[in-house]
Amino acid sequence: MSHPKQPVDLRESVRALARTRLSKIRPDAAPRFLDENFPAQSAFITDPGRMKVVLCTRRSGKSYGAGLYLYKEAYEQAGVSCLYLALTGTARRRSCGRTC
């Protein structure tokens, strides 16, 4: 007798996998999305405003900071969907690296 398969909650599976991997790296620690060495970037990430504007130099970490912000929001808010857009996948990888 076969049992019907239970639907898999993909988001919960990903969260569980992330928790498992984080616990191996840093037991009892939540991920850190802020770097005290970059106070302006931390201020951008923690700003409560919905519409943000950043004026900075060409290689100041804008894309990396945006990626950290997306990860922070996804981690802290259950059921949220975050989208990072770029012209191509290659452009996204070049601008965000492994963050996004």
Backbone as CSV, one residue per row, in Angstrom:
resi,resn,N_x,N_y,N_z,CA_x,CA_y,CA_z,C_x,C_y,C_z
1,MET,0.848,-1.180,0.000,0.000,0.000,0.000,0.888,1.235,0.000
2,SER,0.690,2.112,-0.961,1.503,3.329,-1.033,0.773,4.486,-0.372
3,HIS,1.535,5.323,0.267,0.989,6.491,0.936,1.119,7.695,0.018
4,PRO,0.107,8.584,0.006,0.226,9.788,-0.827,1.348,10.675,-0.297
5,LYS,2.081,11.284,-1.218,3.184,12.162,-0.819,2.635,13.444,-0.217
6,GLN,3.278,13.873,0.855,2.924,15.134,1.489,3.565,16.264,0.691
7,PRO,2.864,17.384,0.502,3.479,18.500,-0.224,4.689,19.029,0.544
8,VAL,5.706,19.359,-0.187,6.941,19.859,0.414,6.887,21.379,0.451
9,ASP,7.133,21.933,1.630,7.218,23.382,1.764,8.660,23.767,1.469
10,LEU,8.882,24.240,0.244,10.232,24.536,-0.214,10.903,25.609,0.639
11,ARG,10.158,26.648,0.981,10.758,27.727,1.790,11.228,27.212,3.142
12,GLU,10.409,26.376,3.775,10.792,25.842,5.081,11.986,24.900,4.939
13,SER,12.044,24.157,3.854,13.187,23.271,3.612,14.469,24.077,3.458
14,VAL,14.401,25.189,2.737,15.575,26.041,2.548,15.984,26.673,3.870
15,ARG,15.009,27.146,4.650,15.329,27.727,5.973,16.013,26.696,6.866
16,ALA,15.492,25.463,6.860,16.076,24.409,7.694,17.508,24.107,7.258
17,LEU,17.738,24.041,5.958,19.081,23.803,5.447,20.018,24.942,5.837
18,ALA,19.538,26.186,5.720,20.358,27.338,6.095,20.697,27.296,7.586
19,ARG,19.708,26.963,8.419,19.963,26.873,9.867,21.014,25.801,10.163
20,THR,20.913,24.669,9.483,21.857,23.575,9.696,23.270,24.004,9.316
21,ARG,23.402,24.638,8.152,24.729,25.071,7.713,25.296,26.166,8.604
22,LEU,24.429,27.111,9.024,24.894,28.168,9.922,25.340,27.605,11.263
23,SER,24.626,26.618,11.765,24.981,26.059,13.071,26.331,25.361,13.020
24,LYS,26.702,24.832,11.854,28.018,24.207,11.727,29.123,25.253,11.679
25,ILE,28.822,26.394,11.072,29.826,27.454,10.947,29.958,28.224,12.255
26,ARG,28.822,28.687,12.773,28.805,29.484,14.001,27.663,28.994,14.882
27,PRO,27.925,28.067,15.767,26.854,27.569,16.631,26.211,28.691,17.446
28,ASP,24.906,28.630,17.596,24.135,29.582,18.395,24.293,31.027,17.934
29,ALA,24.496,31.253,16.651,24.654,32.615,16.144,23.734,32.847,14.956
30,ALA,23.083,33.983,14.957,22.276,34.383,13.805,23.213,34.991,12.767
31,PRO,22.845,34.962,11.500,23.722,35.565,10.493,23.870,37.070,10.708
32,ARG,25.043,37.588,10.390,25.300,39.018,10.527,25.258,39.652,9.143
33,PHE,24.418,40.648,8.995,24.270,41.321,7.721,24.937,42.688,7.710
34,LEU,25.474,43.089,8.836,26.093,44.411,8.945,27.571,44.258,9.263
35,ASP,28.361,45.154,8.720,29.792,45.162,8.985,30.133,46.507,9.614
36,GLU,30.647,46.483,10.828,30.953,47.725,11.532,32.057,48.523,10.845
37,ASN,32.793,47.899,9.934,33.832,48.619,9.184,33.246,49.519,8.090
38,PHE,31.963,49.331,7.779,31.301,50.119,6.745,30.028,50.744,7.302
39,PRO,30.152,51.816,8.105,28.989,52.396,8.776,27.950,52.964,7.809
40,ALA,28.363,53.509,6.678,27.391,54.062,5.721,26.552,52.944,5.108
41,GLN,27.193,51.822,4.795,26.461,50.678,4.256,25.506,50.106,5.304
42,SER,25.940,50.028,6.548,25.083,49.552,7.630,23.891,50.476,7.833
43,ALA,24.122,51.786,7.705,23.023,52.753,7.845,21.994,52.555,6.741
44,PHE,22.458,52.276,5.520,21.544,52.008,4.407,20.707,50.760,4.687
45,ILE,21.349,49.706,5.142,20.655,48.433,5.371,19.631,48.561,6.493
46,THR,19.963,49.294,7.549,19.063,49.388,8.702,18.039,50.514,8.596
47,ASP,18.153,51.370,7.593,17.195,52.463,7.425,15.788,51.895,7.223
48,PRO,14.793,52.358,7.982,13.442,51.791,7.892,12.643,52.244,6.663
49,GLY,13.145,53.204,5.916,12.405,53.725,4.763,12.210,52.682,3.667
50,ARG,11.086,52.773,2.976,10.806,51.845,1.888,11.501,52.259,0.602
51,MET,11.646,53.544,0.384,12.298,54.072,-0.814,13.645,54.640,-0.392
52,LYS,14.722,54.098,-0.925,16.053,54.533,-0.527,16.821,55.012,-1.748
53,VAL,17.634,56.033,-1.543,18.499,56.555,-2.589,19.916,56.581,-2.029
54,VAL,20.861,56.107,-2.832,22.257,56.066,-2.398,23.095,56.848,-3.402
55,LEU,23.845,57.798,-2.916,24.751,58.569,-3.757,26.158,58.269,-3.270
56,CYS,26.914,57.537,-4.075,28.259,57.166,-3.665,29.146,56.922,-4.888
57,THR,30.388,56.618,-4.633,31.355,56.447,-5.714,31.107,55.146,-6.481
58,ARG,31.833,55.001,-7.566,31.642,53.909,-8.486,31.882,52.537,-7.861
59,ARG,32.861,52.357,-7.049,33.182,51.052,-6.474,33.014,51.070,-4.951
60,SER,31.875,51.494,-4.504,31.658,51.647,-3.062,30.865,50.502,-2.436
61,GLY,30.532,49.482,-3.192,29.826,48.339,-2.621,28.314,48.468,-2.652
62,LYS,27.786,49.210,-3.612,26.327,49.401,-3.693,25.599,48.079,-3.937
63,SER,26.060,47.320,-4.915,25.405,46.057,-5.251,25.546,45.047,-4.116
64,TYR,26.727,44.987,-3.534,26.959,44.075,-2.415,26.057,44.438,-1.238
65,GLY,25.957,45.722,-0.935,25.076,46.191,0.143,23.620,45.876,-0.141
66,ALA,23.205,46.047,-1.404,21.825,45.715,-1.779,21.568,44.228,-1.596
67,GLY,22.546,43.399,-1.939,22.411,41.959,-1.738,22.283,41.597,-0.268
68,LEU,23.096,42.217,0.567,22.999,41.983,2.019,21.630,42.410,2.545
69,TYR,21.142,43.544,2.037,19.827,44.041,2.447,18.734,43.031,2.072
70,LEU,18.795,42.488,0.866,17.803,41.500,0.441,17.854,40.248,1.319
71,TYR,19.064,39.771,1.604,19.201,38.602,2.475,18.650,38.878,3.868
72,LYS,18.942,40.057,4.402,18.450,40.423,5.737,16.926,40.422,5.773
73,GLU,16.310,41.034,4.769,14.845,41.079,4.726,14.254,39.687,4.595
74,ALA,14.838,38.853,3.744,14.341,37.490,3.547,14.498,36.666,4.824
75,TYR,15.580,36.883,5.551,15.819,36.130,6.781,14.871,36.551,7.896
76,GLU,14.604,37.854,8.001,13.832,38.375,9.122,12.320,38.330,8.922
77,GLN,11.833,38.249,7.694,10.401,38.295,7.431,9.953,37.012,6.747
78,ALA,9.206,36.206,7.451,8.728,34.949,6.887,7.798,35.205,5.701
79,GLY,7.989,34.453,4.641,7.103,34.534,3.490,7.368,35.685,2.536
80,VAL,8.428,36.453,2.763,8.717,37.591,1.886,9.445,37.103,0.629
81,SER,9.201,37.771,-0.472,9.923,37.494,-1.712,10.772,38.715,-2.044
82,CYS,12.049,38.508,-2.288,12.962,39.587,-2.632,13.480,39.350,-4.037
83,LEU,13.578,40.391,-4.808,13.985,40.285,-6.200,15.168,41.198,-6.464
84,TYR,16.196,40.659,-7.085,17.353,41.451,-7.512,17.396,41.372,-9.026
85,LEU,17.335,42.499,-9.695,17.310,42.539,-11.148,18.636,43.028,-11.709
86,ALA,19.042,42.418,-12.804,20.182,42.863,-13.583,19.868,42.541,-15.040
87,LEU,20.609,43.122,-15.954,20.339,42.881,-17.369,20.530,41.414,-17.756
88,THR,21.559,40.770,-17.213,21.811,39.357,-17.484,22.289,38.683,-16.206
89,GLY,22.298,37.364,-16.218,22.820,36.617,-15.078,24.293,36.901,-14.857
90,THR,25.014,37.066,-15.951,26.437,37.390,-15.853,26.635,38.748,-15.188
91,ALA,25.805,39.722,-15.556,25.902,41.052,-14.944,25.587,40.978,-13.456
92,ARG,24.612,40.162,-13.082,24.269,40.000,-11.672,25.419,39.388,-10.908
93,ARG,26.019,38.329,-11.454,27.149,37.689,-10.776,28.334,38.641,-10.673
94,ARG,28.567,39.446,-11.704,29.672,40.389,-11.681,29.442,41.479,-10.640
95,SER,28.213,41.941,-10.486,27.961,43.064,-9.571,27.789,42.609,-8.137
96,CYS,27.209,41.456,-7.913,26.933,40.993,-6.554,27.866,39.891,-6.088
97,GLY,28.508,39.239,-6.983,29.358,38.126,-6.598,28.504,36.998,-6.041
98,ARG,28.905,36.433,-4.950,28.191,35.305,-4.362,27.081,35.742,-3.418
99,THR,26.937,37.031,-3.208,25.927,37.521,-2.271,24.508,37.235,-2.752
100,CYS,24.215,37.512,-4.010,22.860,37.391,-4.546,22.649,36.056,-5.220
